Amino acid sequence: MMLSRTQRTPLAEWWWTVDRMLIFFIGALIVIGVMLSLAASPPVARTLRMANEFAFVQKHFIFLGLAIPLMLGVSMLSDVWLRRVALGVFLVGLVGVAATLVVGAEVKGSTRWLDLGPVNIQPSEVLKPGFFVVTAFLLAEAGKNPELRLTLISVALYGLVALLLVLQPDIGQTMLITAVWGAMLFIGGLPLAWAIGAGLAGIGGLAGAYFFVPHVTGRIDRFLDPSTGDTHQTDRAIDSFLAGGWFGRGPGEGIVKDHLPDSHTDYVFAVAAEEFGIILCLAIALIFALLVLRGLMHALNEEDPFRRLALAGLVLSLGAQAGINMGVNLDLLPAKGMTLPFISYGGSSLLSVSLTAGMLLGLSRRRARRSRFRVESPGLARARLA
């Protein structure tokens, strides 16, 4: 049923104020994710000798059934409620990350996961969108009330988050959060020295991880000099791009997914290259680029400091995560366990990016935004002239 502009229901108001172009980009990524889940997940299930080879596919649909309503529901919230939800999400994620240091399940040398029985949760994924919105609020209020020193509180929160992530250790998430936080400082109009300081902190953290975290040392050494270690996964990923060519081998015809244990998560981009070709990979990269540009356009046209900073932080986090995943698949970055938003299998990641997208959609709605380019109604214009 079509929704009329004259209707005053919450759904009708949402439909006529939300950015439907953003919805299209997100929807396209979700559809591609379903297609690649069907292609990449069954071989992984067979390798793990699971009774049902479509177990990961079924879980992907279950998480989608939770993620899509979450995204749409959050996108309907007011700014006040978005801030409240973000604060709650941030606190829950922060407690969860701290809990991983005590009772976390160790996977590949890191304790990033909480085993909750039927599901495993990665709290750092939950923490990210909440942290960026809380940071946006603190920086926006700091601009209005400098005497409150809310920027220092933002710095303290960042330091706490970074410390907990390094202790797991999760250097990739630490670097992503550092980069986006530094960009938000810059966009917020704070002195360039603050942004430079954030960059130097990130470089210093990476250097410290290289010298003191063995598995980070190994990954960077293998990236710089492949002869120093096992590069099987990276080599297979590159082979998939060469084998797929422009148009791919065809759905179900790829072989890289039979040799990569993370083909349905970290290396799903390589599966896309082999089975559907470089054309699909370019389309995925283009969709992410357009999504980021669309979000930044909303931020640029936004007068309210909180919305401007939150929009920029949320969309940059999606773009950075996608860029890291694709860069690893192309051997442009050291191997890092980071999913491709909306496309990779993973419950925590899918719920996190859906929450991020929901906040992005909510903050970019026309009803909730005061544009710099205001258009008065004819009646109001006539009243002013009278």
NUMAR-702729 format. One record per residue (C-alpha): residue number from 1; residue in one letter; x negated, z, y negated. Coordinates in Angstrom, 2 decimals, padded with zeros to 5 digits, always signed. Last residue first. Layout:
# residues N
(NUM, A, (X, Z, Y))
...
# end
This chain:
# residues 386
(386, A, (-002.30, +004.47, -041.02))
(385, L, (-005.58, +002.97, -039.86))
(384, R, (-006.19, +005.91, -037.54))
(383, A, (-002.71, +005.64, -036.09))
(382, R, (-003.18, +001.91, -035.50))
(381, A, (-006.39, +002.61, -033.56))
(380, L, (-004.68, +005.32, -031.50))
(379, G, (-001.89, +002.93, -030.54))
(378, P, (-004.32, +000.12, -029.67))
(377, S, (-006.26, +002.44, -027.30))
(376, E, (-009.81, +003.24, -028.34))
(375, V, (-012.82, +001.80, -026.56))
(374, R, (-015.93, +003.97, -026.31))
(373, F, (-019.40, +002.48, -025.80))
(372, R, (-021.57, +005.56, -025.41))
(371, S, (-019.50, +006.36, -022.36))
(370, R, (-017.93, +009.74, -021.81))
(369, R, (-017.63, +010.09, -018.07))
(368, A, (-015.17, +011.98, -015.92))
(367, R, (-012.39, +009.43, -016.17))
(366, R, (-014.85, +006.59, -015.65))
(365, R, (-016.11, +007.99, -012.35))
(364, S, (-019.93, +008.12, -012.19))
(363, L, (-020.12, +011.85, -011.46))
(362, G, (-017.71, +011.62, -008.53))
(361, L, (-019.32, +008.55, -006.97))
(360, L, (-022.79, +010.10, -007.13))
(359, M, (-021.50, +013.42, -005.78))
(358, G, (-019.90, +011.59, -002.87))
(357, A, (-023.07, +009.56, -002.30))
(356, T, (-025.18, +012.72, -002.06))
(355, L, (-022.65, +014.33, +000.30))
(354, S, (-022.72, +011.16, +002.39))
(353, V, (-026.54, +011.20, +002.30))
(352, S, (-026.55, +014.78, +003.60))
(351, L, (-023.88, +014.24, +006.26))
(350, L, (-025.75, +011.22, +007.61))
(349, S, (-029.11, +013.01, +007.56))
(348, S, (-027.82, +016.11, +009.32))
(347, G, (-026.01, +014.06, +011.97))
(346, G, (-028.72, +011.54, +012.76))
(345, Y, (-028.67, +007.87, +013.69))
(344, S, (-030.24, +005.63, +011.07))
(343, I, (-028.08, +003.39, +008.86))
(342, F, (-026.38, +005.54, +006.20))
(341, P, (-029.78, +006.44, +004.66))
(340, L, (-032.84, +005.20, +006.62))
(339, T, (-034.29, +008.29, +008.29))
(338, M, (-037.57, +010.04, +007.56))
(337, G, (-040.09, +011.04, +010.22))
(336, K, (-043.25, +009.89, +008.50))
(335, A, (-045.92, +007.44, +009.65))
(334, P, (-048.36, +006.67, +006.83))
(333, L, (-047.10, +004.10, +004.30))
(332, L, (-047.25, +000.29, +004.08))
(331, D, (-047.06, -000.06, +007.85))
(330, L, (-043.88, -002.15, +007.53))
(329, N, (-041.78, +000.46, +009.37))
(328, V, (-043.38, +003.20, +007.26))
(327, G, (-042.52, +001.36, +004.04))
(326, M, (-038.91, +000.85, +005.17))
(325, N, (-038.47, +004.58, +005.75))
(324, I, (-040.24, +005.56, +002.51))
(323, G, (-038.21, +003.09, +000.45))
(322, A, (-034.92, +004.30, +001.91))
(321, Q, (-035.80, +007.92, +001.11))
(320, A, (-036.90, +006.98, -002.41))
(319, G, (-033.72, +005.01, -003.08))
(318, L, (-031.42, +007.78, -001.88))
(317, S, (-033.36, +010.39, -003.87))
(316, L, (-033.33, +008.13, -006.94))
(315, V, (-029.53, +007.90, -006.74))
(314, L, (-029.08, +011.67, -006.68))
(313, G, (-031.66, +012.48, -009.35))
(312, A, (-030.47, +009.83, -011.81))
(311, L, (-026.80, +010.76, -011.45))
(310, A, (-027.61, +014.47, -011.81))
(309, L, (-029.73, +013.89, -014.92))
(308, R, (-027.14, +011.76, -016.71))
(307, R, (-024.25, +013.95, -015.59))
(306, F, (-025.92, +017.09, -016.93))
(305, P, (-027.07, +015.48, -020.18))
(304, D, (-023.57, +014.18, -021.10))
(303, E, (-023.97, +010.90, -022.97))
(302, E, (-023.95, +008.60, -019.94))
(301, N, (-024.75, +004.91, -020.34))
(300, L, (-028.27, +005.25, -018.87))
(299, A, (-027.04, +007.41, -015.96))
(298, H, (-024.36, +004.86, -015.07))
(297, M, (-026.98, +002.12, -015.21))
(296, L, (-029.24, +004.26, -013.01))
(295, G, (-026.52, +004.41, -010.36))
(294, R, (-026.03, +000.65, -010.41))
(293, L, (-029.79, +000.07, -010.23))
(292, V, (-030.10, +002.39, -007.22))
(291, L, (-027.22, +000.73, -005.36))
(290, L, (-028.54, -002.73, -006.24))
(289, A, (-031.96, -001.84, -004.80))
(288, F, (-030.40, -000.33, -001.68))
(287, I, (-028.31, -003.45, -001.14))
(286, L, (-031.35, -005.68, -001.69))
(285, A, (-033.45, -003.78, +000.86))
(284, I, (-030.67, -004.09, +003.44))
(283, A, (-030.26, -007.82, +002.69))
(282, L, (-034.02, -008.34, +002.98))
(281, C, (-033.98, -006.64, +006.38))
(280, L, (-031.00, -008.77, +007.43))
(279, I, (-032.83, -011.97, +006.54))
(278, I, (-036.02, -010.71, +008.20))
(277, G, (-034.29, -011.21, +011.52))
(276, F, (-031.22, -009.93, +013.32))
(275, E, (-032.68, -008.71, +016.62))
(274, E, (-036.33, -008.14, +015.74))
(273, A, (-035.95, -007.16, +012.10))
(272, A, (-032.96, -004.86, +012.65))
(271, V, (-034.85, -003.09, +015.44))
(270, A, (-037.77, -002.59, +013.04))
(269, F, (-035.41, -001.06, +010.46))
(268, V, (-034.15, +001.32, +013.16))
(267, Y, (-037.66, +002.77, +013.34))
(266, D, (-037.12, +006.36, +012.11))
(265, T, (-033.73, +006.84, +013.79))
(264, H, (-032.46, +004.58, +016.60))
(263, S, (-035.94, +003.25, +017.46))
(262, D, (-037.36, +006.79, +017.63))
(261, P, (-038.66, +006.68, +021.20))
(260, L, (-040.07, +003.17, +020.63))
(259, H, (-040.70, +001.07, +023.73))
(258, D, (-037.24, -000.07, +024.81))
(257, K, (-036.15, -000.47, +021.18))
(256, V, (-038.95, -003.00, +020.68))
(255, I, (-037.38, -005.31, +023.27))
(254, G, (-034.80, -007.20, +021.21))
(253, E, (-032.15, -009.44, +022.78))
(252, G, (-029.14, -007.19, +022.21))
(251, P, (-027.97, -009.10, +019.15))
(250, G, (-030.09, -012.24, +018.58))
(249, R, (-033.78, -013.01, +018.58))
(248, G, (-034.00, -012.72, +014.83))
(247, F, (-033.16, -015.05, +011.93))
(246, W, (-036.30, -015.11, +009.77))
(245, G, (-038.85, -014.16, +012.42))
(244, G, (-037.81, -011.64, +015.02))
(243, A, (-041.09, -011.60, +016.94))
(242, L, (-043.26, -011.06, +013.86))
(241, F, (-041.02, -008.30, +012.52))
(240, S, (-040.87, -006.67, +015.96))
(239, D, (-044.64, -006.83, +016.32))
(238, I, (-044.98, -004.74, +013.15))
(237, A, (-042.78, -002.04, +014.69))
(236, R, (-044.71, -002.18, +017.97))
(235, D, (-048.00, -001.68, +016.13))
(234, T, (-046.59, +001.25, +014.14))
(233, Q, (-045.32, +002.94, +017.28))
(232, H, (-048.51, +002.41, +019.26))
(231, T, (-050.93, +003.51, +016.54))
(230, D, (-052.84, +006.04, +018.67))
(229, G, (-055.88, +007.34, +016.84))
(228, T, (-059.06, +006.77, +014.85))
(227, S, (-059.11, +002.97, +015.31))
(226, P, (-056.14, +002.59, +012.97))
(225, D, (-058.30, +003.57, +009.96))
(224, L, (-056.35, +004.38, +006.78))
(223, F, (-053.01, +004.83, +008.53))
(222, R, (-054.55, +006.56, +011.54))
(221, D, (-056.41, +008.95, +009.22))
(220, I, (-053.18, +009.67, +007.29))
(219, R, (-051.27, +010.43, +010.48))
(218, G, (-054.03, +012.57, +011.98))
(217, T, (-054.51, +014.65, +008.84))
(216, V, (-050.76, +015.24, +008.66))
(215, H, (-050.83, +016.37, +012.31))
(214, P, (-053.71, +018.77, +011.57))
(213, V, (-052.29, +020.51, +008.47))
(212, F, (-055.13, +022.05, +006.40))
(211, F, (-057.15, +019.21, +004.86))
(210, Y, (-054.46, +016.54, +004.62))
(209, A, (-051.77, +019.07, +003.68))
(208, G, (-053.93, +020.32, +000.80))
(207, A, (-054.45, +016.78, -000.44))
(206, L, (-050.72, +016.11, -000.25))
(205, G, (-049.98, +019.30, -002.15))
(204, G, (-052.54, +018.42, -004.80))
(203, I, (-051.03, +014.97, -005.21))
(202, G, (-047.56, +016.48, -005.54))
(201, A, (-048.75, +019.09, -007.99))
(200, L, (-050.49, +016.35, -009.98))
(199, G, (-047.23, +014.44, -010.19))
(198, A, (-045.30, +017.53, -011.24))
(197, G, (-047.92, +018.23, -013.90))
(196, I, (-047.63, +014.67, -015.15))
(195, A, (-043.88, +015.17, -015.47))
(194, W, (-044.42, +018.42, -017.37))
(193, A, (-047.16, +016.87, -019.53))
(192, L, (-044.75, +014.13, -020.55))
(191, P, (-042.85, +016.73, -022.52))
(190, L, (-039.24, +017.27, -021.45))
(189, G, (-036.77, +014.53, -022.27))
(188, G, (-034.51, +015.06, -019.28))
(187, I, (-035.59, +011.69, -017.90))
(186, F, (-039.15, +013.03, -017.52))
(185, L, (-038.07, +016.26, -015.86))
(184, M, (-035.71, +014.27, -013.61))
(183, A, (-038.58, +012.00, -012.58))
(182, G, (-040.68, +015.05, -011.66))
(181, W, (-037.82, +016.40, -009.52))
(180, V, (-037.49, +013.01, -007.80))
(179, A, (-041.19, +012.82, -006.98))
(178, T, (-041.44, +016.47, -005.89))
(177, I, (-038.35, +016.19, -003.67))
(176, L, (-039.79, +013.12, -001.95))
(175, M, (-043.25, +014.70, -001.58))
(174, T, (-041.83, +017.87, -000.04))
(173, Q, (-039.57, +015.86, +002.26))
(172, G, (-042.60, +013.97, +003.55))
(171, I, (-044.78, +017.08, +003.83))
(170, D, (-042.46, +018.86, +006.23))
(169, P, (-044.47, +021.81, +007.60))
(168, Q, (-042.49, +024.12, +008.22))
(167, L, (-044.66, +026.02, +005.71))
(166, V, (-044.79, +023.02, +003.39))
(165, L, (-040.99, +022.94, +003.25))
(164, L, (-040.75, +026.64, +002.39))
(163, L, (-043.37, +026.32, -000.36))
(162, A, (-041.73, +023.22, -001.85))
(161, V, (-038.33, +024.92, -002.04))
(160, L, (-039.78, +028.05, -003.66))
(159, G, (-041.84, +026.03, -006.16))
(158, Y, (-038.82, +023.90, -007.04))
(157, L, (-036.76, +027.03, -007.62))
(156, A, (-039.48, +028.48, -009.85))
(155, V, (-039.78, +025.25, -011.84))
(154, S, (-036.02, +025.17, -012.36))
(153, I, (-036.11, +028.80, -013.48))
(152, L, (-038.87, +027.87, -015.92))
(151, T, (-036.65, +025.10, -017.29))
(150, L, (-033.91, +027.69, -017.77))
(149, R, (-035.94, +029.37, -020.48))
(148, L, (-032.80, +030.88, -022.04))
(147, E, (-034.21, +030.39, -025.57))
(146, P, (-034.03, +026.63, -025.20))
(145, N, (-030.21, +026.69, -025.14))
(144, K, (-028.82, +023.13, -025.23))
(143, G, (-031.84, +021.42, -023.68))
(142, A, (-032.19, +024.23, -021.15))
(141, E, (-028.54, +023.71, -020.23))
(140, A, (-029.28, +020.13, -019.22))
(139, L, (-032.41, +021.15, -017.31))
(138, L, (-030.57, +023.88, -015.40))
(137, F, (-027.58, +021.66, -014.60))
(136, A, (-029.77, +018.77, -013.42))
(135, T, (-031.79, +021.14, -011.24))
(134, V, (-028.59, +022.42, -009.61))
(133, V, (-027.57, +018.79, -008.97))
(132, F, (-030.96, +017.93, -007.47))
(131, F, (-031.11, +021.06, -005.32))
(130, G, (-027.62, +020.53, -003.90))
(129, P, (-028.43, +016.97, -002.93))
(128, K, (-031.65, +018.04, -001.15))
(127, L, (-030.68, +021.26, +000.70))
(126, V, (-028.60, +019.67, +003.45))
(125, E, (-031.49, +017.45, +004.54))
(124, S, (-033.84, +020.44, +004.44))
(123, P, (-031.45, +022.30, +006.76))
(122, Q, (-032.10, +019.99, +009.74))
(121, I, (-029.24, +020.88, +012.09))
(120, N, (-029.20, +020.58, +015.88))
(119, V, (-025.81, +020.28, +017.55))
(118, P, (-023.95, +021.59, +020.62))
(117, G, (-025.85, +024.88, +020.56))
(116, L, (-026.83, +025.64, +016.98))
(115, D, (-030.54, +024.81, +017.35))
(114, L, (-032.01, +024.93, +013.86))
(113, W, (-034.51, +022.18, +013.10))
(112, R, (-037.55, +021.74, +010.87))
(111, T, (-040.13, +023.72, +012.87))
(110, S, (-042.99, +021.22, +012.91))
(109, G, (-045.61, +020.32, +015.53))
(108, K, (-043.78, +017.37, +017.05))
(107, V, (-040.51, +019.34, +017.35))
(106, E, (-040.48, +023.14, +017.18))
(105, A, (-037.00, +024.66, +017.17))
(104, G, (-036.53, +027.03, +014.25))
(103, V, (-036.05, +030.78, +014.74))
(102, V, (-038.39, +032.29, +012.13))
(101, L, (-039.64, +029.44, +009.94))
(100, T, (-036.40, +027.59, +010.58))
(99, A, (-034.53, +030.48, +008.95))
(98, A, (-036.17, +029.79, +005.58))
(97, V, (-034.92, +026.19, +005.73))
(96, G, (-031.43, +027.45, +006.59))
(95, V, (-031.40, +029.96, +003.75))
(94, L, (-032.36, +027.19, +001.33))
(93, G, (-029.77, +024.82, +002.78))
(92, V, (-027.00, +027.39, +002.43))
(91, L, (-028.10, +028.15, -001.14))
(90, F, (-028.28, +024.46, -002.08))
(89, V, (-024.92, +023.65, -000.52))
(88, G, (-023.26, +026.51, -002.39))
(87, L, (-024.87, +025.48, -005.68))
(86, A, (-023.86, +021.85, -005.13))
(85, V, (-020.28, +022.83, -004.32))
(84, R, (-020.05, +024.87, -007.52))
(83, R, (-021.60, +022.09, -009.59))
(82, L, (-019.20, +019.55, -008.11))
(81, W, (-016.34, +021.93, -008.81))
(80, V, (-017.18, +022.05, -012.50))
(79, D, (-017.77, +018.31, -012.71))
(78, S, (-014.34, +017.62, -011.21))
(77, L, (-013.97, +016.75, -007.54))
(76, M, (-012.63, +013.42, -006.22))
(75, S, (-016.07, +012.15, -005.08))
(74, V, (-016.45, +015.28, -002.94))
(73, G, (-013.40, +014.31, -000.89))
(72, L, (-014.54, +010.70, -000.46))
(71, M, (-018.00, +011.70, +000.77))
(70, L, (-016.71, +014.44, +003.07))
(69, P, (-014.01, +012.13, +004.44))
(68, I, (-016.76, +009.57, +005.24))
(67, A, (-019.21, +012.08, +006.73))
(66, L, (-016.97, +013.78, +009.27))
(65, G, (-015.69, +010.68, +011.06))
(64, L, (-019.14, +009.17, +010.56))
(63, F, (-020.57, +012.15, +012.47))
(62, I, (-018.21, +011.41, +015.35))
(61, F, (-019.04, +007.70, +015.21))
(60, H, (-022.76, +008.45, +015.44))
(59, K, (-022.09, +010.90, +018.27))
(58, Q, (-020.39, +008.12, +020.23))
(57, V, (-023.30, +005.76, +019.61))
(56, F, (-025.78, +008.45, +020.66))
(55, A, (-023.90, +009.01, +023.92))
(54, F, (-023.60, +005.28, +024.66))
(53, E, (-026.05, +005.44, +027.58))
(52, N, (-023.93, +008.17, +029.18))
(51, A, (-025.72, +010.14, +031.90))
(50, M, (-028.82, +010.56, +029.75))
(49, R, (-032.07, +009.49, +031.34))
(48, L, (-034.05, +009.95, +028.10))
(47, T, (-035.15, +006.33, +028.38))
(46, R, (-031.54, +005.33, +029.07))
(45, A, (-030.36, +007.16, +025.94))
(44, V, (-033.08, +005.43, +023.89))
(43, P, (-032.00, +002.06, +025.30))
(42, P, (-028.35, +002.80, +024.32))
(41, S, (-029.18, +003.72, +020.67))
(40, A, (-030.72, +000.57, +019.18))
(39, A, (-028.09, -002.18, +019.24))
(38, L, (-024.88, -000.16, +018.96))
(37, S, (-026.54, +002.00, +016.30))
(36, L, (-027.63, -001.20, +014.54))
(35, M, (-024.04, -002.38, +014.16))
(34, V, (-022.80, +001.05, +013.08))
(33, G, (-025.58, +001.30, +010.49))
(32, I, (-024.81, -002.18, +009.15))
(31, V, (-021.20, -001.08, +008.62))
(30, I, (-022.35, +002.10, +006.84))
(29, L, (-024.74, +000.13, +004.61))
(28, A, (-021.94, -002.26, +003.61))
(27, G, (-019.64, +000.67, +002.85))
(26, I, (-022.25, +002.22, +000.55))
(25, F, (-022.68, -001.04, -001.36))
(24, F, (-018.92, -001.59, -001.59))
(23, I, (-018.28, +001.99, -002.72))
(22, L, (-020.87, +001.54, -005.47))
(21, M, (-019.04, -001.61, -006.58))
(20, R, (-015.77, +000.32, -006.49))
(19, D, (-016.97, +002.65, -009.26))
(18, V, (-014.22, +005.29, -009.23))
(17, T, (-011.65, +005.45, -012.06))
(16, W, (-008.74, +003.38, -010.74))
(15, W, (-009.01, +004.66, -007.17))
(14, W, (-009.43, +008.31, -008.19))
(13, E, (-006.33, +008.27, -010.42))
(12, A, (-004.34, +006.67, -007.61))
(11, L, (-005.52, +009.27, -005.10))
(10, P, (-004.87, +012.19, -007.46))
(9, T, (-001.31, +010.93, -008.10))
(8, R, (-000.47, +009.79, -011.64))
(7, Q, (+000.76, +006.29, -010.86))
(6, T, (+000.80, +003.83, -013.76))
(5, R, (-002.34, +002.04, -012.60))
(4, S, (-000.49, +001.16, -009.40))
(3, L, (-001.96, +001.76, -005.95))
(2, M, (-001.34, -000.98, -003.42))
(1, M, (+000.00, +000.00, +000.00))
# end
